[in-house]
Amino acid sequence: MTERHLVQRGAQAAFEAPADWAAGAAGYRRWTVVGEAAGAVHTGFGVCELDPGGSVPAHVHSFEESFHMLSGSAILTTPDGSFRVSEGDYGVLPVAVPHAWQGDGGSGGPARWAEMQGPQPRDAFDGDTFLVPPLDGVRPVADVDVRDPRTYRFGTIRPGHMDPAQQSQDLLAVSASMRTALLVYGGINVKQMVDSDLGAILTTMFMVQYDPNGATTPHDHPFEETYLILEGSVEASFDGKTYLLEAGDVAWAGVGCPHAFRNAGGGRLRWLETQAPAPPPRYSYRFARDWNYLRDVLGGQQ
């Protein structure tokens, strides 16, 4: 069987100061988890760190980029203004939108965020990234306010937003994309983050939470998926191989890779998930059990 997956352990994360276009950055490091070397086609995924007072110069990409802040805070500047993004915040940076990062000295430590890129940056084209003139001008820094339409490309998610008990009208967590629904099924809760409502076209990003008895049977997709485990532990199967993944670990499943998950920790299991390209309107999931059922039905007719 051809393997179409990757597993990387958080304990072995290799954060490196980038070269090429980002050589002018200060206090910036990136753990490149999924890219060309991993066999991916559509996905660039990594975890970034930026020290207080550090910076990443203004640049644009020929791909779509989204992020989710894992810890600390940083200042993200775009033509729309400067925004303080803190733990739990997320956002999307469309193709060719200039942006720059600055370390937030008040955070007390480095900012760390997950970064999703699609289509995948190509080494032969300098990472499909271009330096641009600085985004000049005095810009008051605004915190992400999901009720403010001026921060329409940002949102905030906390573990409590994944709780079905908090989905009443009075307690409903409002997202910047107005995608307020929490999908609950079979011990699994899913909440959209970066999607078409937020302005994404090429990729998606969402949060997944498994109850103690949560599990999914083997299935695959016509797109690539990446999973960053944030809390708990999961027994994950990719291409028939079983792994125990814990907080900080990352896995990637390519197109056609059968995969399944089971909560292995007995408590809450939560991960960040991305998809590239964005799923089609129909036939996003191909469950083995359904097609095995058809095989049995047809076999019984012979």
N, C-alpha and C positions, 0 to 999 in steps of 0.2 A: 504493500500500500504506500502511495506517495504521501508523505507527511506535509500537512498544510498548516502547521501551528508552531508557536514559540512560547516558551515559558522562561521568564527572567525573575530571579530572586531579588527582593528589595535589599536583603542583607549584603548582596554583592554589587549594589549599585555603583557605577563608576561615573562620578560627576567630573566633567572636564571643561576647562575654559575653551570655548570654540575659537576657531581661526577664521580665515577668509573674511566674509562680510562683517562678522561680529568681532573681529580682532580689536576693534576700538572700544569694545565693552569693558567695563570695570566692575569687578566683584560679581561677575556673572558666570554660572556654571550650568551645564546641561547633561543629564543622563539620557542619551539617545537609546530608546528601548526597541522601537519598531521602525524599520526603514528598509532601504534597499538590501542591506546585508542580511536582513531577516527573511528575505524572500517575499516581502509584501509588495504589492503593486499600487494600492490606493492609499495606504496609511503611512503617515509619519507621526510617531507618538513618542513623547519624552516627558521628563520631569525636570523643571528648571529651578534654579536657586539664584537669588539676587540679594547681596549683602545690603544692609543699611548704608545709604550714601552711594551705592553702586549705580550703574547705568547701562542701558543698551541703546545705541544710537538709533535715530529715526530711520525707518526702512519700510519697504513694501514687499509683498509676496505675490507671486502669480498663482498662489493657492489660497484656499480658505483656512483660517486658523481660529480655533476656539480654545478656551482655557477654563480651568477651575482651580481656585485658590485652595491649597491644602493647609497652609499655615502662614502666619505672618501677614504682612500687607505691603503693597507696592503702589506706586503712582503710574498709571497708564495714561499716556497723552495721545489723543487723536485730533483730527481737525475739529471734532465736536467739543473738545475741552480736555481737561485733566481730571482723572477720577481715581480716588483711592479705592483699590480693590483689596478686600480683606478675606480672611478665612470664611469659606462658604460661598463667596461671590463667584460668578462665572460670566462669560461673555463670548461674543463672536466678533472677529475682525474679518470683514469681507475681503475679497480679492482686491489688491491695489490700494487699500486704505492705509495711508501713512500712520505709523505709530511708533512710540518710544516708551521705554520703561525706566523708572527711577526707583531706587531703594527708598523705602519709607523709614526715616531715622527714628520715628516714634514707635516702631513695631517691636524693638528690643531684640531682634534677631533677624536672620535672613528670611525673606519671603520664599515660599516654595509653591509652585503651581504645576498642574498637569497641563500638557500642551498637545492638542490634536491638530494635525495638518492634513489636508486633502485637496487635490490629489497629492501624492507623495512628492516631497522635494527631491530633486535629482542632483547627485553630486557632479555630474558632467556639465550642469548648467549653474554652477555656483550656488547650489541649494535653492535655485529659483527665487532668490532674494536680492534686492537692490537697495543700496543706501540712497537716501534722499536728503535734501537740506533739512536742518533742524526745524522743529515746529516751534517757531519763535513766538514771543509775546507773553505777557504776564497772564497766567491762567489760574484763577482761583480753583483750588482742588475741591471737588465735590465727592461726597461719599455716594455709594450706589444706593439709590432709593427706588425700589421697584414700583412705587406708586407715581413716580415722576416720569412723564413721557419723554423727557430729554435724555434719560438713561435707557433708551429703548433697546439697546443692544446688550444690556446687562441683566443679570438676575441674581438671586440669592437663594441658597438651599441649605437647610440645617437638618440634622437627623430627625428632629421633631416633625418636619414637613412630610416625612415618610410614614407617619402614624395615622392609620385610618380613623382613629378616634378624634383627630383634629381636623377632619374635613367637613365640619359643619359650617353653615353660613357665617356664624360669628367668629369662628376660629380659622377659617380658610386662609391658607398662605397664598398671597397674590404674587404671581410671577410677572416679570417684565413682559413676557410674551403673551400673557393672559391665558396661558395653558395651565389652568389651576387644577385639573383633574388628577387624581391619584388612581392609577389602574391597579386593581387588587384582584388576584386570581391564584388559587392553589397554593396559598402560603407565600406568594410573591407579590411585592409592591413595586411599581415602576412609576417614576415621575420624570416627565420630559424636562430638559433644560435648554440646550441649544438645538433649535429646530427651525423649520420654515417660518414659524410665527415670530421668531427672534431675528430673522433675516438670513439664516443659513440656507444654502442651496446645495452644497456638495457633500455635507457631512451632518451627523447628529451626535449629540451627547446627552446622556440621561443617567439617573441614579436608580439603582436596583437594590432592593432589600428583601432578604429571605427570612421568614419566620423559622423557628427551630425545626419545623417539619417540612420546610420548603424544598422542592426539588423539581427539575425538569428532565424529561426523557430526551434521548439523542435526537438531534435535528441539525440542519445546516442552513445556510443562507446564500443568496446571490450577491453578497457583499462581504467585506472584511469587518471583523469586530475586535476591539481591544478591551481588556478588563483590568482595572487597577483596584486591587482589594484594599478597602479602607478600614474594615472592622470585621472581626470574626475569622472563621476559617471555612473553606469550601473544598469538598472533594470534586474535582473537575476532571472530565474525560475529554480528550482531544484525539481524534484519529485512533480511537481504541486504547489509548494510553491514559492511565489514571495518575493524577497529581494531587497533593494536598497543598493548597495555596492559602497563605496567611497575609495579614495586613502588610502592605508594602510590595507584595509580589504583583507581577504583571503577566498577563497571558494575551496571546493574539491568535485568532482563528481566521484562516483565509477562506476564500470562496470554496464551498463544497466540503469543508472540514466538519465531520460529524462531531458534535460536542454536547455535553450534558453536565448538570451541576446538582449538588446535594449539600445542604447545610451540614457541616461536619463538626460544628463547635457546640451545639446545644443552646446557643444564645442567638443574639441578633447578628446577621451577616449582611454586610453592605459593601457595594462596590460601585465605581464609576465606570460607565460603559460608553464606547464610541462606535460609530459605524461609518464606513466609507466604501463606495458612494452612498448617498442617502437612499434609504430603502424605496423600492417601487411601490405603487399604490396597492398592488396585490402580489401574492405569492412570495412574501418576505421570508416565510418559514416553510421548511420541508421536514416534517416529522417522520422519522423512520417508521414509527408504529402505524401511521396511516397507510403508508405504501406497503408495509409488510402485511397489513390486513387485506389490501387489495390482492396481493400475491396469493394469500391463502384462499380468498374467495374465488379467484380465477383458477387456482389449482383444484378446488373442489368441484369445478364444473367440467373438468376433463374426464 
